Amino acid sequence: MHREIQKMREIALVYLDRSGGLQKFVHDCKKYNDSKQSYAVYRFIISINPSDIAELDATLGNYILHNPIQAAQIFQSVCFIAIKTLSLIEQLQTEAQISILLKPTHLPPLPSYVLSLSAFPFNYTSQRFYMSEGIVIAMGTVTKYTQGARFLCTEETCPFSEGFRYIRVHLPGATESATVRNDFVCSLCASPLREDMKFRVLGDKQIVEMIDAKVLNALKGYSSDKSHFRIQTFTVFLRDELANKMKMGNHYKIIGIPACVQNGLQSTACIEVNSVQLCKSNGPSFVSDNFKYLLSLTSSSCWRFTAILASNFASQVVPPGTYNTLKLAILLSLVQTCEKENADYLDLLIVTSDTLVIDRLLNYSICLLPRGIRHPPSSEIFPSVSKDKHGTGSASIHACSAALAKGGICYIGDLSSYKKDKLELLQSVLESRTTTVFIPGKKYGEEADQQVTISVQTSFWSFVDVDASTKKHTQKDNFLIGQMDVSLIPPNLLDVFGLLIYSEFPSCRLSSPLVHHILKKAINPEAVLYKVSQQFRTQDYEEFILFAKNLHVELSSEAENLIQGYYLASRRVRRDSINGSTLSASALKILISLAKAHTKLSLRKKALEEDALIAILLLESSLTLKHGKSALCIAPNPVFPFDLSDENSLQERDSYLMQCHHQLLKFIGAYGPGTHIKTNEE
């Protein structure tokens, strides 16, 4: 056995030399040596590529993968000899002072190296490397732990009453009491050992709760996936350089050693993490042939493809041709989802009396995204804080619905069901895209209070029952033309939602198909009622959205000029004597977001005037519902003024939109920059 160990030490030295690890080790030693300070523990991180080391020597490669703690001792011996031979650290006295952390770059892509808490048995006693992945749902604050400590014999005549013979270092899964206790005895004279406190080495520790990514399917509220699975959270320990490497709601792949931590009578399975890697979802690089064919057929117009796309969308939930404006807005919001900070988010607020149908439609739509979350009313929308359950007494921040929907949609249901404080918090988040969690220091064992700011990178959908609004509030008499009674919702909250949409039926004639649709689906939920449902399946729309959302879009100068002209003209027209302009400052950003979204939905990379026109009509329709009609005076349903039944109706719609474009140019010419209108303030 000694001969095998010696051979593995030699191979380890060769690997360090060839991989560049030896050069890094020498550089790290220089930092310790230059400090001229004596430490109890000298910590070194060694990066290991399992493939390279297995090619060099299969025995050592296998030893590292399956006995990492013992393998670290081999590298410890090699490093100690190197330090003494090359005189790298003058202060170093014993081999026990060296702490080696092996960090594998990856693990073999085999099932036996994957750890899943949804599968049994869960082998937490092997103390070897496993790979696992999941979503961060709770994070503790960073606290301190004992990385290493020096103990001395209390018997003054004992040789071990000085020097660095007894060094305790943290091992994966070990608690604080395992590293530092007062019941250690000297192996030479059996006298008690005492800790030399001035040599204690402290490190950072953070406890994180993760959960299998399958939980996202369970939180959608509706899914075509009928499979059953068990999900539970697992605890992850991040230490030293890995502390604060994770962010709330992100999906990570980790490599670490499983362990079982005892907290009183309770045992908790956990993973001591060695490396953390952010998982990024790559969208499909294709769209279905039917969508490609439809795109080629409608290439003569910039409006027809998205019109047909919206008309046929969600035919499993509502008949084709119904709720076209709402379905277009949903598609625009879906393709604008993004995990980047300061993204062009597109929030939707729907005013409706058909709450059941709208709820089904929105539920169906969020399932098209990997991160579509339906918020359960019993829980919190935004991150909250509570005491850590592992007995540390520190604070733990829980992700909640908005953080889990990172890069996707958080559907929060009926807005009128929330209390005033929740609505104020929602307004604050929609304005800043951040939320702040307050951690009182006295309650959680800290010296000072803390405020943790968390980025909220998600779009929000909600609806308001217009019937409930009229019942709870007496209607005002001073409504402007086109303005709706949404007095149930605070005006400031209405302004921060990107689009306000009234989901009125286009005509009474279409109510019959909806009734037939609902009845047939109630009798046979799996029935395919329309031919377009087979031509454009849910999976086709899902792939289409994932492809379109990754397109990088730029505004053309014509589209930019049209948007800016409309924005400036509207600010001059939409104003009152008390508050000035009723057009919010975020309106320009919403217009650009809508134009880019329509461009993505058209599978183009350059936003044209036609895209800007659709954006302007949608926003103007939303502003009319909030504040009444303006001098632009558009129709009640400007984007879909009539039913789309055949090619002639598409041609009529194109002609109508061209007239809207001409009307918009006249509006900008009359009220835009370079013209003067007399205001009440003047």
Buried (B, 14 or more C-beta within 10 A) or exposed (E): EEEEBEEBBEBBBBBBEEBEBBEBBEEBBEEBBEEEEBBBBBBBBBBBBBEEBBEBBEEBBBBBBEBBBEBBBBBBBBBBEBBEEEEBBEBBEEBBBBBBBBBBEBBBEEEEBEBBBBEEEBEBEEBBBBBBBBBBBBBBBEBEBBBBBBBBBBBEEBEBBEEBBBBBBBBBBBBEEEBBEEEBEBEEBEBEBBBBEEBBBEBBBBBBBBBBBBBBBEBBBBBEEEEEEEBEBBBBBBBBEBBEBBBBBBBBBBBBBBBEBEEEEEEBBBBBBBBBBEEEEEBEEEBBEBBEEBBEEBEEBBBBBBBBBBBBBBBBBBBBBBBBBBBBBBBBBBBBBBBEEEBBBBBBBBBBBBBEBBBBBBBBBBBBBBBBBBBEEEEBBBBBBEBBBBBBEBBBBBBBBBBBBBBBBBBBBBBBEBEEEBBBBBBBBBBEBEBBBEBEEEEBBBEEEBEBEBBBBBBBBBBBBBEBBBEEEEEEEEEEEBBBBBBBBBEBBBBBBBBBBBBBEBEEEBEEBBEEBBEEBEEEEEEEBBEBBEBBBBEBBBBBBBBBBBBEBEBBEEBBBBBBBBBBBBBBBBBEEEEEBBBBEBBBEBBBBBBBBBBBBBBBEEBBBBBBBBBBBBBBBBBBBBBBBBBBEBBEBBBBBEBBEEEEEBEBBBEBBEEBBEEBBEBBEBBBEEEEEEEEEE
